[in-house]
Every structure is written in structure tokens, then in C-alpha cells.
Amino acid sequence: MRRKRCLPEIGPVGLALVLTTVAGLVDAAAYLALGGVFVANQTGNCVLLAIGIAERLPLDDALPGPNRGVSEPLTSLAAFCVGVAAAGWLDSRILGRVTAIWPLVGAESLLLVAAAVPGPNWARVGLAAAAMGVQSTHGMRLGINGVPTTVVTSTLTRLFAGSSENSHRRRGSRLLALVWLLYMIGAIVGATVTGLWSFTTICLCAAAMTGLGAAARKPRSG
């Protein structure tokens, strides 16, 4: 007899929405708590790294604003890429198994829990960015166009590019709008909770959300 599930079942779209919210939470919290660096939005880190390099050139006095470091965005970029590569390696060895979701989700959750432990900013940035790298690989596996689960640039592009299309495309636009909204809500909550409590609280909440989302996902048939 099949055991009764304690959680409502969600499909790949539902899980992608959960993961997108997690990215908003962690990204906003890391930016506020860990020295103005992103852990999911690596495009932003490329810009921060470029500004930090430009400020170290002979003409740095011509640049407005406070000086920025290069170590934090560089650490985040490197750790994110390591997370993607490790998740891809792991995924290539578990692809097609019924329980294939758990190694990736487990790795992301463990990295987030490790990032919750107080320590040097660079270490926490690296752990959180690696977790988002794993999540990006997982989001890619879900295969939902315009929903990478860690950034919303492609989501907004597809949303507005398809806004004048047929009714089927418009139905897809509603999902893309929801993705953007949940990322924003996650970021607002992440910023608020970080201000009230700590980055540690956000990391633990994000790890719990990731695990619960995976536990609620519909089991594969067959």
C-alpha cells in the first residue's frame, strides 16, 4: 500500500518556483551581510569585479563612489563555477535514476548549512555561491525555458518578448511573471530578515526550503 504523503505534491514548475525564491533570499542576504557581493547573480559579480579592477588602475581617482574589493566577487564567481562543475559531474553519474534529485538537493542544502556557520566572509561567500551553482545545474535539469532559478534576466527577456504572442505564449508569460515576483519577494524577505536577525538565519531557511521543495516533488512514474 502506498504511503500517504505529508506534503502536497509539486511538479518541476513548482520546484523551480521554490528554488527561485531561495535564490532571491540568499542573494539579497549575502549582498547586505557579506560585503556587497552576490552569490547567485554572477552577472552582477562580473560588474563588481570589473569595477574593482578599474579602481586599481592608474586613473582610479576618476571613478566615483567608494573603492570596492576584488576578492569577494572573484571568490563568488570561482565558487559558483566549482558548484556548477561539481553538480554536472555528479549529475552525469546519477542521470535517469528515480532518486536523482536528492544528491543535488542534498549538496545544495549542506553547502547552505555550512554557509550559515559564522566565519570569514570569503568562506561564507564561497559556500553560498557554490550552493547557487549546484542549484543552477538543478534548475537547468528541470528544463523550464526562461526559469534558470538563480537569475531573472532571461526570465524578463522571455516575458516581454512573448507578451504580444498568441494565447498559449501568454499563459507561459504568467509563469514567467510569477518567477520574477517570487524572486523579488524572496529578496525582500532576505533583506528584511538579515536586518532583523542574520545571514545565518537566511541560510538555514533556504536549506530547509530547498529540502522541503524536493520532498514535495511528485515521484517519477514508472
C-alpha positions as CSV (number, residue, x, y, z in Angstrom):
1,M,0.0,0.0,0.0
2,R,1.3,3.4,-1.0
3,R,2.3,5.6,2.0
4,K,0.4,8.9,2.4
5,R,2.5,11.9,1.7
6,C,2.7,14.6,4.4
7,L,3.5,17.4,1.9
8,P,1.4,18.5,-1.1
9,E,2.9,17.2,-4.4
10,I,4.5,19.7,-6.7
11,G,5.9,19.2,-10.2
12,P,9.0,20.6,-11.8
13,V,7.5,24.0,-12.2
14,G,6.6,24.2,-8.5
15,L,10.1,23.1,-7.5
16,A,11.6,25.8,-9.9
17,L,9.5,28.4,-8.2
18,V,10.7,27.3,-4.7
19,L,14.3,27.4,-5.9
20,T,13.9,30.8,-7.5
21,T,12.6,32.1,-4.2
22,V,15.6,30.6,-2.4
23,A,17.9,32.4,-4.8
24,G,16.3,35.8,-4.0
25,L,16.6,35.1,-0.3
26,V,20.3,34.2,-0.3
27,D,21.3,36.8,-2.9
28,A,19.9,39.8,-1.0
29,A,21.1,38.5,2.3
30,A,24.7,37.9,1.1
31,Y,24.8,41.3,-0.5
32,L,23.9,43.0,2.7
33,A,25.8,40.8,5.2
34,L,28.9,39.8,3.3
35,G,30.4,43.0,1.9
36,G,28.2,43.9,-1.1
37,V,28.7,40.7,-3.2
38,F,26.1,38.5,-5.0
39,V,26.1,34.7,-4.7
40,A,23.5,33.8,-7.3
41,N,23.6,36.8,-9.7
42,Q,27.0,36.3,-11.3
43,T,26.5,38.9,-13.9
44,G,26.4,41.4,-11.1
45,N,29.6,40.0,-9.7
46,C,31.3,40.3,-13.1
47,V,30.5,44.1,-13.0
48,L,31.7,44.4,-9.4
49,L,34.9,42.6,-10.2
50,A,35.4,44.9,-13.3
51,I,34.9,48.0,-11.2
52,G,37.3,46.7,-8.5
53,I,39.9,46.1,-11.2
54,A,39.3,49.5,-12.8
55,E,39.8,51.2,-9.4
56,R,43.3,49.7,-9.2
57,L,44.3,51.2,-12.5
58,P,46.4,54.5,-12.6
59,L,43.2,56.5,-13.3
60,D,41.3,55.2,-10.3
61,D,40.8,58.8,-8.9
62,A,38.5,59.5,-11.8
63,L,36.0,56.8,-10.6
64,P,33.1,57.9,-8.4
65,G,31.9,56.1,-5.3
66,P,33.7,54.0,-2.7
67,N,36.5,51.7,-3.6
68,R,35.5,48.1,-4.0
69,G,37.4,44.9,-3.4
70,V,38.0,42.2,-6.0
71,S,38.4,39.3,-3.7
72,E,34.7,38.9,-2.8
73,P,33.3,38.9,-6.3
74,L,36.2,36.8,-7.5
75,T,35.6,34.2,-4.7
76,S,31.9,34.1,-5.5
77,L,32.5,33.7,-9.3
78,A,35.0,30.9,-8.7
79,A,32.9,29.1,-6.1
80,F,29.8,29.3,-8.3
81,C,31.7,27.7,-11.2
82,V,33.0,25.0,-9.0
83,G,29.5,24.3,-7.8
84,V,28.2,24.1,-11.3
85,A,31.1,21.8,-12.4
86,A,30.7,19.5,-9.4
87,A,27.0,19.3,-9.8
88,G,27.4,18.5,-13.5
89,W,29.9,15.7,-12.7
90,L,27.5,14.3,-10.1
91,D,24.5,14.6,-12.4
92,S,26.3,12.7,-15.2
93,R,26.6,9.7,-12.8
94,I,23.0,9.8,-11.5
95,L,21.0,10.9,-14.5
96,G,17.9,8.8,-15.0
97,R,17.7,7.4,-11.5
98,V,14.4,7.8,-9.6
99,T,16.3,9.4,-6.7
100,A,18.5,11.6,-8.9
101,I,17.1,14.8,-7.4
102,W,18.4,14.1,-3.9
103,P,22.2,14.2,-4.4
104,L,21.9,17.7,-5.9
105,V,19.4,19.0,-3.4
106,G,21.4,17.4,-0.6
107,A,24.6,19.0,-1.8
108,E,23.0,22.4,-2.0
109,S,21.4,22.2,1.4
110,L,24.7,21.1,3.0
111,L,26.5,24.0,1.4
112,L,23.9,26.4,2.7
113,V,24.0,25.0,6.2
114,A,27.8,25.3,6.1
115,A,27.5,28.9,4.9
116,A,25.3,29.6,8.0
117,V,28.2,28.8,10.3
118,P,29.8,32.1,11.4
119,G,33.3,32.6,9.9
120,P,35.3,34.7,7.4
121,N,33.2,36.5,4.8
122,W,35.1,34.9,1.9
123,A,34.4,31.4,3.2
124,R,30.7,32.1,3.6
125,V,30.5,33.7,0.2
126,G,32.2,30.8,-1.4
127,L,29.9,28.2,0.2
128,A,26.7,30.1,-0.6
129,A,27.9,30.7,-4.2
130,A,28.8,27.0,-4.6
131,A,25.3,26.2,-3.4
132,M,23.8,28.5,-6.0
133,G,26.0,26.9,-8.6
134,V,24.6,23.5,-7.7
135,Q,21.1,25.0,-7.9
136,S,21.7,26.4,-11.3
137,T,22.6,22.9,-12.6
138,H,19.5,21.5,-11.0
139,G,17.4,24.3,-12.5
140,M,18.8,23.5,-15.9
141,R,17.8,19.9,-15.4
142,L,14.2,21.0,-14.8
143,G,14.1,22.2,-18.3
144,I,11.7,25.1,-18.0
145,N,12.5,27.8,-20.5
146,G,13.3,31.2,-19.0
147,V,13.4,29.9,-15.4
148,P,17.1,29.3,-14.6
149,T,16.2,29.6,-10.8
150,T,19.2,31.8,-9.9
151,V,18.7,35.0,-12.0
152,V,15.8,36.6,-13.7
153,T,17.4,38.4,-16.7
154,S,16.4,35.7,-19.2
155,T,13.0,35.4,-17.4
156,L,12.3,39.1,-18.1
157,T,13.5,38.8,-21.7
158,R,11.2,35.9,-22.4
159,L,8.3,37.6,-20.5
160,F,8.4,40.8,-22.5
161,A,9.5,39.3,-25.8
162,G,6.4,37.0,-25.7
163,S,3.9,39.5,-24.4
164,S,2.4,40.1,-27.8
165,E,2.3,36.4,-28.8
166,N,-0.7,34.1,-29.0
167,S,-2.8,32.9,-26.0
168,H,-0.6,29.9,-25.4
169,R,2.5,32.1,-25.1
170,R,0.6,34.5,-22.9
171,R,-0.2,31.6,-20.5
172,G,3.6,31.0,-20.3
173,S,4.1,34.6,-19.6
174,R,2.1,34.3,-16.5
175,L,4.5,31.8,-15.2
176,L,7.5,34.0,-16.0
177,A,5.9,36.9,-14.3
178,L,5.3,34.7,-11.2
179,V,9.0,33.7,-11.3
180,W,10.1,37.3,-11.3
181,L,7.6,38.1,-8.5
182,L,8.8,35.3,-6.3
183,Y,12.5,36.2,-6.8
184,M,11.6,39.8,-5.7
185,I,9.6,38.5,-2.7
186,G,12.5,36.3,-1.7
187,A,14.9,39.2,-2.0
188,I,12.7,41.4,0.1
189,V,12.3,38.8,2.8
190,G,16.0,38.0,2.6
191,A,17.0,41.7,3.1
192,T,14.4,42.1,5.9
193,V,15.4,39.0,7.9
194,T,19.1,39.8,7.5
195,G,18.5,43.2,9.0
196,L,16.4,41.8,11.8
197,W,18.4,38.6,12.5
198,S,21.3,37.4,10.5
199,F,22.7,35.8,7.3
200,T,22.8,32.5,9.3
201,T,19.0,32.6,9.7
202,I,18.6,33.1,5.9
203,C,20.9,30.2,5.0
204,L,19.1,27.8,7.4
205,C,15.7,28.9,6.0
206,A,17.0,28.5,2.4
207,A,18.3,25.0,3.1
208,A,15.0,24.0,4.7
209,M,13.0,25.4,1.8
210,T,15.2,23.5,-0.7
211,G,14.8,20.2,1.1
212,L,11.0,20.7,1.5
213,G,10.6,21.6,-2.1
214,A,12.4,18.4,-3.2
215,A,10.4,16.3,-0.7
216,A,7.2,17.6,-2.1
217,R,8.1,17.0,-5.7
218,K,6.0,14.3,-7.5
219,P,7.8,11.0,-7.7
220,R,8.5,9.9,-11.3
221,S,6.1,7.4,-12.7
222,G,7.4,4.1,-13.9
